[in-house]
Amino acid sequence: MARNMHQAFAGATLVGETQDRRQRFSLLLLNLEEYYFEQHTANHVQHKGSRYERKIRGSLKICSKSVIFEPDAISQPIIKIPLRDCIKIGKHGENGANRHFTKAVSGGISLIFSQVYFIKEHNIVAPYKIERGTMEYVFELDVSGKVEDVVETLLQLHRASCLDKLGDQTAMITAILQSRLARTSFDKNRFQSVSEKLHMECKAEMVTPLVTNPGHVCITDTNLYFQPLNGYPKPMVQITLHDVRRIYKRRHGLMPLGLEVFCTEDDPCSDVYLKFYERQDRDDLYFYIATYLEHHVAERTAEGCTLQWQRGLLSNYQYLLHLNTLADRSCNDLSQYPVFPWVVGDYSSSELDLSNPGTFRDLSKPVGALNKERLERLLTRYREMPEPKFMYGSHYSSPGYVLFYLVRIAPEYMLCLQNGRFDNADRMFNSIAETWKNCLDGATDFKELIPEFYGDDVSFLVNSLKLDLGKRQGGQMVDDVELPPWARSPEDFLQKSRDALESDYVSEHLHEWIDLVFGCKQKGRNAVGAHNVFHPLTYEGGVNLNSIEDPDEKVAMLTQILEFGQTPKQLFVTPHPRRITPKFKSLSQPSSYSASTADSPGEESFEDLTEESRTLAWSNITRLRPHEQHKIHKEAVTGIAVSRSGSSVFTTSQDSTLKMFSKESKMLQRSISFSNMALSSCLLLPGDATVVSSSWDNNVYFYSIAFGRRQDTLMGHDDAVSKICWHDNRLYSASWDSTVKVWSGVPAEMPGSRRHQFDLLAELEHDVGVDTISLNAASTLLVSGTKEGTVTIWDLTAAAILHQIPCHSGTVCDTAFSPDSRHVLSAGEDGCLNVVDVQTGMLMSSMTSDEPQRCFLWDGNSVLAGSQSGELLVWDLLGGKIRERIQGHTGKLSAADLTPPNLLFPPADVPFSSRELPVCPLGRGRSPPDPGWPGHLHLSLGLRDVRLQNGSFNFHMEN
């Protein structure tokens, strides 16, 4: 995922005294379906009028069902007083709460109540402390003139809270809210530009997990705005329409009132989720946004996603996320949180055998039908049940189940859902195996999983916040989640879970689970036959809330719908197709290209081959043979640069030297040392007057070939520089300090002194060290590969991430764009060659060899890769196979350069060292060779002549 789904819960897990005071309050401190109206700076006056009088500074927040005081000092607890527990409300010093008021000298508000909650003392997230008994609190507002209005508001809300019927309470609070919304309007002074044209304005609520925040929505010709009624958490939310990528109509509480807006292509978390009071307002806003988006398909179709999944263009994980999105599941709505299946059924073995079908859960059955004995009991009850019948008394997804899994990262959500308490310690998410066993055997537990089980963020499994979640009956404290024996760590558990989800068995049977949850077995006779019948209220169309006249019944029904769980919107009414091939290669075409196969309907390839890419196809690349070999370094060669004429070859090495070799005289002409640390890569600037080298000493060196001396030094990083690129007077440097930096610099015309002036234009930040970078032909895109296997595609014009893809299980050794910039190829220590689509960020194909591929060259279709064993492997991407193996060296290949008529591969003919310092360049991420190993340069003059004949290139071998 581009963004982690956990950010839907951002800001809800703040602990420790260093946090900003303003972050302590959140809407999660309110009850479910409660609104936050306004706040006033005030003092909480303790022991008013006595010698012990004390004032605590803070803010008084007026909510629809409570009064909340948030002290400025985080050592003090937040105070929450439920209005239903208030006995008297009035100005301080008055005898009654309901008398007519006169102007007060003091700004004091008196609350007499029977119960109060103390929350987040010292800013620690913990169960709420409750104090009972008759008490009086006095709050002095900074603006004393506001006291009368605030007291009137509190009395009105107090009357609503004390009504006997829940429906009457809701109706009165709704009337108060709508009155406040009607008295206010969108502040047009907040438009980004005075030239913006207003299209429409209406009332709505912003939806986040467990809470909704009322306000005003406004759309202009360029922006979408939401202005919260209470100004929380900020006065305005603004989205530029140009940034919108996807919009979806949503049902909220089974009502067609929601709209979700995404500004990123494949992000499961939206930028804004709005719930409208009128369906027409929702539809009108949707229309305005969709009309604005010139090339925008407002809603993807399930059928289109299915076709991509069948052909291997979407992984199982990606496809399930798409289906959840299309079926109204959203990270912002816990009653409709994305649902994922249990796929592994073995949580007791020491090893996870993904080749054994017995390892997996039966995906053709709902969780409730996996245990035959329990199913028989449920069916007996079902047959005896009056209409409407249902087999399962609880759902497979609900807010309680979602927070059961996420309590360690979202404790405040759990406290909000359960009235300030955590669940019983023995009922917490303590163990993967225990949870699975309870889902198999429990009388009322039929829950599935959430996407986090197949993601890469382990925080929901680890009690990193050190929360006090209680003590179990055996005496042990609830802490980290206990993992199955086959998982060595939380990271290993998630990795193996992902492997299981993408395994052949799951890929062959996933359509059966989709039938149950999103498809033809979700409803009706097919659902009965599949033992897949839940309570009628969980289904779309199961109840029409507008037809219920009794307000109490309507509120109770809505509460049940929101808390019980909801079945996804049905996407398919016929059986879901299976995936096409067992290995799910996105291509199965023969490697030879012909017009007939390319133009045939229904066939796809990585490249819609342009005339240029056909022309550049390496038709004779498999005929490469070694031609010359020269030993010039003491240690491994790490980079190569060839002059435009092809007469000189420049190499860098771990022996800390830059060397210049003459191809014509076959002699070493120069050897330069800039420091005593390894050099990691090199390149020639345009004009072949300057060679640039990167070093493990954190510097980049500029060497003048004409003057034979160091021209300049760029001290640009805090750790080793691993790779450099140059284009159009811009230098791109990657480093183990987790950054890629973009510099502007004009090479000196007269390299006699320091004349380079480098300005830092951009800094592209990563989570870990960067081992390789590459530019596309136009230098508008950059791809980087990290030590942890992540490939990131950057838009250099905006210095922004387009896609971040976890491609490899180890270090990314090399990356490159295809000639038309539509795809990225990456090679890793895991032996994989992966192709990623630049536009969508999807992993289109993955080919695996039995050894790491350290470096490669490619034309968009064929790949010439240098392997661990020293072989040159010619890969056919279209056929997904190795076409030729060419013995190049006796040891590991580390770098390659193709500058017709030269093809150069430096080797690293040495075993791995035990030291953890990677080689940078094109052999990034490797440990350095043992000291003293004599490096050499292998010069293959295989592409001797290049002649254009009949529209294609032929490469003639030199014998």
Secondary structure as UniProt FT lines:
FT   HELIX           5..9
FT   TURN            10..11
FT   TURN            17..18
FT   HELIX           21..23
FT   HELIX           27..29
FT   TURN            32..33
FT   STRAND          36..46
FT   TURN            48..49
FT   TURN            51..52
FT   STRAND          54..63
FT   STRAND          66..71
FT   TURN            74..75
FT   STRAND          78..82
FT   HELIX           83..85
FT   STRAND          86..91
FT   TURN            92..93
FT   STRAND          108..119
FT   HELIX           121..123
FT   STRAND          129..141
FT   HELIX           144..146
FT   HELIX           147..161
FT   HELIX           166..183
FT   HELIX           188..190
FT   TURN            194..195
FT   STRAND          198..208
FT   TURN            209..210
FT   STRAND          211..220
FT   STRAND          223..228
FT   TURN            229..230
FT   STRAND          237..240
FT   HELIX           241..243
FT   STRAND          246..252
FT   TURN            253..254
FT   STRAND          255..262
FT   STRAND          272..276
FT   HELIX           279..292
FT   TURN            294..295
FT   HELIX           302..310
FT   TURN            311..312
FT   HELIX           316..326
FT   TURN            327..328
FT   TURN            331..332
FT   HELIX           334..336
FT   TURN            354..355
FT   HELIX           357..359
FT   TURN            363..364
FT   HELIX           367..369
FT   HELIX           372..384
FT   HELIX           399..406
FT   TURN            407..409
FT   HELIX           411..417
FT   TURN            418..420
FT   HELIX           425..427
FT   HELIX           432..441
FT   HELIX           451..454
FT   HELIX           458..461
FT   TURN            464..465
FT   TURN            473..474
FT   TURN            485..486
FT   HELIX           490..501
FT   HELIX           504..517
FT   TURN            520..521
FT   HELIX           524..529
FT   TURN            530..531
FT   HELIX           536..538
FT   TURN            540..541
FT   HELIX           545..547
FT   HELIX           551..564
FT   HELIX           595..599
FT   TURN            601..602
FT   HELIX           611..615
FT   TURN            619..620
FT   HELIX           621..623
FT   STRAND          628..630
FT   STRAND          637..642
FT   TURN            644..645
FT   STRAND          648..653
FT   TURN            654..655
FT   STRAND          657..662
FT   TURN            663..666
FT   STRAND          667..673
FT   STRAND          679..684
FT   TURN            686..687
FT   STRAND          690..695
FT   TURN            696..697
FT   STRAND          699..704
FT   TURN            705..708
FT   STRAND          709..715
FT   STRAND          721..727
FT   TURN            728..729
FT   STRAND          730..735
FT   TURN            736..737
FT   STRAND          739..744
FT   TURN            751..752
FT   STRAND          759..765
FT   STRAND          770..775
FT   TURN            777..778
FT   STRAND          781..786
FT   TURN            787..788
FT   STRAND          790..795
FT   TURN            796..799
FT   STRAND          800..806
FT   STRAND          812..817
FT   TURN            819..820
FT   STRAND          823..828
FT   TURN            829..830
FT   STRAND          832..837
FT   TURN            838..840
FT   STRAND          843..848
FT   STRAND          853..858
FT   STRAND          862..867
FT   TURN            868..869
FT   STRAND          871..876
FT   TURN            877..880
FT   STRAND          881..887
FT   STRAND          892..893
FT   STRAND          897..899
FT   TURN            900..901
FT   STRAND          902..905
FT   STRAND          907..908
FT   TURN            924..925
FT   TURN            931..932
FT   STRAND          937..940
FT   STRAND          945..949
FT   TURN            950..951
FT   STRAND          952..956
//
